[in-house]
Amino acid sequence: MGDTGSSTADRMLAVLDVFSLERPAWSIEDIARRLGYTDSSTYRYVRSLLKCGLLTRVPGGQYVLGAKIIELDSLIRLSDPVTLAARDVLERLSQETNCHTLLSSIHGAHVVNVLHVP
């Protein structure tokens, strides 16, 4: 069974972590197996994620990341104070060095490039 020490919200949000470039579509059963959840709990979590737009159902009983994620990505790119403050600096550095510049953030075991200036 999944991590019994985590909250319902934690378990529901963990569903989003199964999606990757290598595997962008999942069935309820596969998500449940991967996370060690029951099918019924997984269905409830997926239903909540569908309702808020974080997941979308596609043909074949599969689920993929939803449009709400794109909306949130756009919002953070346009409003994050660190990104806004770094934009001018990266543009100047890019012009001075004739190199691409990146603003990156560490999230868990991942490095995410949040701003790229060619």
DAKAVEN-V503063 format. One record per backbone hydrogen bond with DSSP energy under -0.5 kcal/mol. NH is the residue of the N-H (numbers start at 1). CO is the residue of the C=O. If there is no record, write none. Layout:
# DAKAVEN-V503063
<<NH CO> <NH CO>>
This chain:
# DAKAVEN-V503063
<<2 36> <6 3> <11 7> <12 8> <13 9> <14 10> <15 11> <15 12> <16 13> <17 13> <17 14> <18 15> <19 16> <20 23> <26 63> <31 27> <32 28> <33 29> <34 30> <35 31> <36 32> <37 32> <42 38> <43 39> <44 40> <45 41> <46 42> <47 43> <48 44> <49 45> <50 46> <51 47> <52 48> <53 50> <54 49> <55 49> <56 64> <58 62> <61 58> <62 58> <63 26> <64 56> <66 54> <68 53> <69 53> <69 66> <70 66> <71 67> <72 68> <73 69> <74 70> <75 71> <76 72> <77 73> <78 74> <79 75> <80 76> <84 80> <85 81> <86 82> <87 83> <88 84> <89 85> <90 86> <91 87> <92 88> <93 89> <94 90> <95 91> <96 92> <97 93> <98 94> <99 94> <101 117> <103 115> <104 102> <105 112> <107 105> <107 110> <110 107> <112 105> <112 110> <113 111> <114 103> <114 112> <115 103> <117 101> <118 116>>
